[in-house]
Amino acid sequence: MSPSRLSRLETAVRTVLAFNEAFNRQDVSAMLQQLSADCVFEDTIPSPDGTRYVGTQSLAQYWQGFFKDFPQARLHIEEIFGLGNRCILRWRCDWGDDGGGQSHLRGVDIYQVREGLICEKLSYSKS
């Protein structure tokens, strides 16, 4: 593998890791710093195709609402690997409810990174 290809792969993985670290802090501002202005995010719900969000303003509103609804959400990385400007992340998201119960969801995100920023995040889950 050429040094430039290796550098792109490392950049993609590091960018996705930084995004997910910010997710676990529920730091929407830091999450947005990892996204391109025209970033596309496809959520897992509603089935079967999810909802598509485009642009950092739309994504800021989405993530703020998500953390309001799931204040205890935490993403655990089960596996991560890169393929050029793509990064694949297998995850488990855990959260609690008001009654003290715990829930979780497992899934996969397929990221595309352009110029060091996430420009696409496609999410798929087991339900």
C-alpha positions in Angstrom: 0.0 0.0 0.0 1.3 3.4 -0.9 2.0 6.0 1.8 -0.7 8.3 0.5 -3.3 5.5 0.5 -2.3 4.5 4.0 -2.6 8.1 5.1 -6.2 8.4 3.7 -7.1 5.2 5.5 -5.7 6.3 8.8 -7.4 9.7 8.5 -10.7 8.1 7.8 -10.5 5.8 10.9 -9.2 8.6 13.2 -12.0 11.0 12.0 -14.7 8.4 12.7 -13.1 7.6 16.1 -13.1 11.3 17.0 -16.8 11.6 15.9 -17.8 8.6 18.1 -15.8 9.9 21.1 -17.7 13.2 20.8 -21.0 11.2 20.6 -20.2 9.4 23.9 -19.6 12.9 25.5 -22.9 14.0 23.8 -20.9 17.0 22.5 -22.8 17.9 19.4 -20.4 20.8 18.6 -17.4 18.4 18.5 -19.4 15.9 16.4 -20.2 18.6 13.9 -16.5 19.5 13.6 -15.9 16.1 12.1 -18.5 16.6 9.4 -18.4 18.3 6.0 -21.0 21.1 5.5 -22.9 18.9 3.1 -22.7 15.7 5.1 -25.4 13.1 4.5 -26.7 10.9 7.4 -29.2 8.1 6.9 -30.7 7.1 10.2 -31.9 3.5 10.9 -35.6 4.6 11.6 -38.2 4.3 10.4 -37.9 0.9 8.8 -37.1 -0.1 6.2 -35.2 2.8 4.7 -34.6 5.2 7.6 -34.6 9.0 7.4 -32.1 11.0 5.4 -30.6 14.2 6.9 -28.3 16.6 4.8 -26.1 19.4 6.1 -24.7 20.3 9.5 -27.7 22.4 10.5 -30.1 19.4 10.0 -27.6 17.1 11.8 -27.2 19.5 14.7 -31.0 19.5 15.2 -31.1 15.7 14.9 -28.3 15.0 17.4 -29.7 17.5 19.9 -33.1 15.8 19.8 -31.5 12.4 20.0 -29.5 13.2 23.1 -32.6 14.8 24.7 -34.5 11.6 24.1 -31.6 9.3 25.0 -29.5 11.2 27.6 -27.7 8.0 28.7 -26.8 6.8 25.1 -23.3 5.4 24.8 -21.8 3.8 21.7 -19.5 0.9 22.1 -17.3 0.0 19.1 -17.2 -3.7 18.4 -15.1 -3.4 15.3 -13.7 -0.7 13.0 -11.7 -0.9 9.8 -11.0 1.3 6.8 -11.1 0.8 3.1 -9.6 3.9 1.3 -11.9 6.8 2.1 -14.5 4.5 3.7 -14.7 3.3 7.2 -16.9 0.5 8.5 -17.9 0.6 12.2 -19.8 -2.3 13.9 -21.3 -0.9 17.1 -23.6 -1.5 20.1 -25.5 1.5 21.5 -26.7 1.2 25.1 -29.1 3.5 26.9 -31.2 3.5 30.0 -34.9 4.4 30.5 -36.6 6.5 33.2 -37.5 3.3 35.1 -33.9 2.2 35.5 -34.1 -0.4 32.7 -31.4 -0.9 30.1 -31.8 -1.3 26.4 -29.4 -1.7 23.5 -29.2 -1.9 19.7 -26.5 -3.3 17.5 -25.6 -2.1 14.0 -23.2 -1.0 11.4 -22.3 2.4 10.1 -20.6 2.9 6.7 -18.7 6.2 6.6 -17.2 8.1 3.7 -14.5 10.6 4.6 -13.5 13.4 2.2 -10.6 15.8 3.0 -10.5 14.7 6.6 -14.3 15.2 7.2 -17.1 12.7 7.3 -19.3 13.4 4.2 -21.6 10.4 4.5 -22.8 8.2 7.4 -25.1 5.4 6.5 -26.5 3.5 9.5 -28.0 0.0 9.6 -29.2 -1.9 12.6 -30.6 -5.1 13.9 -34.1 -4.7 15.2 
